[in-house]
């Protein structure tokens, strides 16, 4: 029975993808503005502060995260300008984007927990990827956003599959949903990247993260995210922080990280977990 449901929903999804009629979520305007500002070489801290302060809910959210133990373990900050001065524009922009791109973008009745789990997994990869890229002395700026968004097709497919199921009067279960997500997440993610006009590194990560083909222009970012998935699997899913096993993994080797580097990264595990928890707020 579920195979028939899967086949019917696959056909419907493919029709919608081909006709470009999927109900893709809209990127919040404030996120677009933050992205544009971060990519503008002439932007400054004052512009970022004004932008965030234009949305009081976002401003409050950013300040709560900036004052969390993960970002500000010592003195508390009382203004966005102070937070930007202490943490830097890149950190504050990442906090703002994480705050506006969470589970609330998606409508998936009955699958809310799955949406949250997908988001936490993306946050984890993004935070680990940034730390790994920094340790390997690679491009840190694009790594967090690419790690955050390279799986954004997954919740989008789930939302679309539920809409198709409603149209066809079918019941969608978790296993069937997961099969559809796995099959279409890359294709739909790339549609979103184009619709949202995301940076090239994000789309290239979506397209190449599981490919063994020729290198991408954003290979450093892709390599960092691949390594981050290895760390996330080891420390969050498996609960196995074996330094030698991690250091010998091909995706970690690709980042030119040695056992001593891996050990130093694992020493930051509590701080990394605190950062992930803060960004979930």
N, C-alpha and C positions, 0 to 999 in steps of 0.2 A: 504493500500500500504506500509506504513512504517513498519507495523508488518512483512510483507514479507521480507522487506529489513533487518530488525533486525534478523529474523530467518536465512536468508542466511548468513549474516555476522557472526552470532554466530557459525553456523556450520563450516564456514571457519576458524574462530579463533580457535575453538576447535581442528580442524585438525592440525593446525600449532603448537598449544601448545603441542599436543600429539606427533607430529613428531619433536618437538624442532626445528622448522624452522622459528619461529618468528624473524623478523629483530630487535633484541634488540640493543639499543644504546650502544656504547662503552664508558666505563668509561675513561675520559682523563688520560693520563699517569701521569700528574702532580698531579692529585687528588689521584691516587694510591700511588704515592710517599709520599704525605702528610699523607695519612692514615697510611702507613707503618711506617713513621717516628714517628707519634704521638703514635702509639702502641708499639714503641721500647723504653723499659725502659732506654736504654743506649744513647738515642738521646739527643741532647742539642740545645740550641737556635741558636748556630752558624750553625748547620746543617740545621735547618729550614730556616734560613736566606739565606744560599747558595742555597737551593732548590728553594725558591720563586724567588730569583734573577736570576735563570737560565731561567726564562720566563719573559721577560721584560714587556709584556702586563699585566701579572698577578701581577708582582711587583708593577706596577703603580696603578692597581686597588686596591690592598691591602692597599697601602699607602693612596689612596684617602679615603677609608673607615675608616682606622685607624685615619685619621686626621679629620673625620667628627665630627659634634657636638655630635653625639651619643657616640662616643668612646673617643674623646679628646676635651672636651669643653674649655680647658684652652690653654696651649701652644701647638704649632704645632710641629710635629716630622719630622725630615729630613732624617732619615735612617730606614731601616728595623730593624737593631739591636736595635735602640732606641725604636722603636715601640714594639718589642718583650719584651724588658726589662720593658717597662711601662705597657703594656697590658697583657703580659704573653703569653707563647707558645700556650696554649689552645685557647685563643681568636683569635690569629693570624691564627692558623690552621683552625679554624671555618670560619673565613673571607675568607681564601683561598679556602676552599671547597665550600662555598656558591658561590664564584666568578666563579668556574669552573663547577658547576652543574645546572646552570640555564636553561631557556627556549631554549637557543641555541643548547642544546643537541638533540632537537626533531624537526622533520620536519612534519608540519601539516598545509598545505596550506588552508587558509580560516578559520582556527581555532586558529590562533596565539593568539588572546585575551584570549581564554579559557586556553591555555597553560600558559600564563602569570598569569592568575587568580589562576590557580592551584599552581603555584610556589609561589605566594605571600601568599596564604593560608598556604603552608608548612613553609615558613619563619616565618609567624606569630605564628604558633604552636610551632616551634622550639625555638623562642625567649621567648615566654611565658613559655614554659616547663622548660627552663633553669632557669628562674626567680623563678618559682614555686618550682622546685627541690631545689634551693638554700635556699629559705625561709623555706622549710620543712626539710632542712639538709639531703637531699638525694644525691645520686650519680649524680653530675652535668655533669661529663665528657662525658658520653654516651648519655645524654639526648638531647643535641642540634642536634647531627648527626641523632639520631633516629627520632626526630621530623621533621627534614629536609627531610628525605628519606622514611618514612614509607608509603607515598602516591606516591612514584615514579612510581608505576605501573599504575597510572591514565594516565599521558601523554604518557606512553609507549603503553597502550591499544589504546589510540586515534590514535597514529601514525600507529599502526598495523591495526586498523579498516579502516583507510583511504587507506592503501595499499591494503587491501582485497576488499574494495569497487571499487578501480581502476581495480583490476584484474577481478572482476565480472561485471564491467561496471554498477555499482549502484551509486545512489546519497545518500550521508550520511548527514542527518540533525542533528542539535544540540541535539534534544531530543533523537534520536536513539543513537547518540554517547554517551550521558550521561548514558543511560541504559546499553550499552556495557561496559563502564568504570566501573560502579558500580558492574556489574556482574563479571568482570574478573580482576579487579585491584589487588586484593590480590594474586591471583594465578600467575599473571605475575610479580608482585612485588617480590615474592619469587624466581621466576626464575632469576630475575635481581640480587637479593641479592647473589644467588649462583654464578652466572656468574661473578659478580664484587668482590666476596669474601669479602663482607661487614662484619663488626663485628657482632657477634652473637646477640647482643642486638637489632640491626636494624631488622634482620630477625624475631626475637622473637616478636618484636613490630608489624611488619606486620601481623604475624600469629595470634596474640592474642589480638590486640587492641579492637576488637568488640566481643570478646569471654567472656563468663561467666564461663568457665571451670576452672580447677585447676590452681594454680598460676604458672607463668613462673619464670625462673631463673632471668629474667630481670624485675620483677614485679614493682620495684620502678620506673624504666624508663617508663614502660607502664602506671602506675598510674599517673605519672607526665604529660604524653602526653594526657591522657584522661582528666585530669583537665585543661590542656592548651586549648583543644578544647572547653571546657565549657567557659573559659574566652574569647577566640577568638570569639565564637558565640555571647557572651553577648556584648562585647565592640565594635566589628567591624561590625557584621552583624545586631544585634538587636539594638545596641546603648543604651543598658539598663545595667547600672552599679550598680544594686541594691546589696548592700553588703550582706544583710541577705539572699537574694535569691541565690546568688553565694555560700555563706558559707554553705547553707543547701543542696546544690547539692551533690548527693552521690559520684561523682568522686572527688569533692573537699574535702568532709569529709574523703575519703579514704587516702588523703594526710595528714590527721591530722592538717588541717588548720582551725583556728578559725576565727570568724568575724573580729577580730583585725588584723589577718594576711592578710585576704582578703583586708581589708581597706588599709593596708600598700602596698600591691601589686598594688592596683588601684591608689595609690598616685604616682606610678612610670609610669603611663600610658603614659605620654608625652615622657619620656625617652625610653620606650619600642617602641613606635611608631617611634621615631627618629631612633632607631636601625634597625627596619624593613625597613624603608625608605633608610637608608644607605646601607643595604645589597642588596637592589634592584638595586643599581647603576650598 
